[in-house]
Amino acid sequence: MSNLQLRIMSAIVMAAVVLVLTWLGGLPFRLLSAVIAGAVFYEWTRMSRRLPATGIGLLPEALMVILLLALVVGIPAPMLLVGIALAVIIAAASSAQRGAGQWDASGLAYAALSGFSLAYLRDGDQPGLLAILFLFAVVWTTDIAAYFVGRAVGGPKLAPSISPGKTQSGALGGTIGGVVAGLVVAVAAGAENLTFLTVVALVLSIVSQAGDLFESWVKRRHGRKDSSQIIPGHGGVMDRVDGLVVAAFALYVIGCLAASADNPAHGLFAG
């Protein structure tokens, strides 16, 4: 089996599982969000640590487990946000005391907020389902359009020192594609705030590409090509969700400002 065939088969399986769990929402989707967050944290620490952690060095793992359990249980969003903040502070203080760097603390924040944003955007109601489908449409289409437009048009590189393969034409094509895809979902959902959602789609498309570049920088910083080899033909979980999780956090913040911390999707799609 060629690498391309393996990538396609893996992508189909992953998409099917994710979409089924997205449709179910509630506990199944919170479990998915927890798995994503846990995998991201595992890959982050695997890249950033020179040696395997032992003793007090495993404190970030213990904190992450507590946060994931709270996420799965579904405690109120403000309480979990406070818990994430406290966990990051404790991890940072522990690293500083041991004379270690702050990669563990930053990875804890990155992974925990990734799972948190996805889980609380979806929740278990119709607006949550629409918000996640809107997010998927924008981010996935941005990624696909950027790839094909970049290959077809070429031109100046977007950030050659971080990700040599990305072009400015691809970034523009991805942004346009992402906005159109988001607008299609909004229209199909019967949303009346189309202007607002168009702006949101634009923001998400840009943010998702920034998230992709950020993950590329982290890998380059630690001399890695892939975050891991967990997914056949695709590398690691971080490699697949880098743009998605950053865009999810941005969408959560937007929804939170428009509605509430526990029901951010209601600020995007009417219940």
Protein Blocks (a to p, Z undefined) as FASTA:
>chain_A
ZZklmmmmmmmmmmmmmmmmmmngmmllmmmmmmmmmmmmmmmmmmmpmbdcehjllmmm
mmmmmmmmmmmnopafklmmmmmmmmmmmmmmmmmmnopafklmmmmmmmmmmmmmmmmm
nmmafklmmmmmmmmmmmmmmmmmmmmmmmmnnpadfblmlmmmbcfklmmmmmmmmmmm
mmmmmmmnopaklmlmmmmmmmmmmmmmmmmmmmmmmmmmnopabfblmbghklpaklmm
mmmmmmmmmmmmmmmmmmcmklmmlmmbcZZ
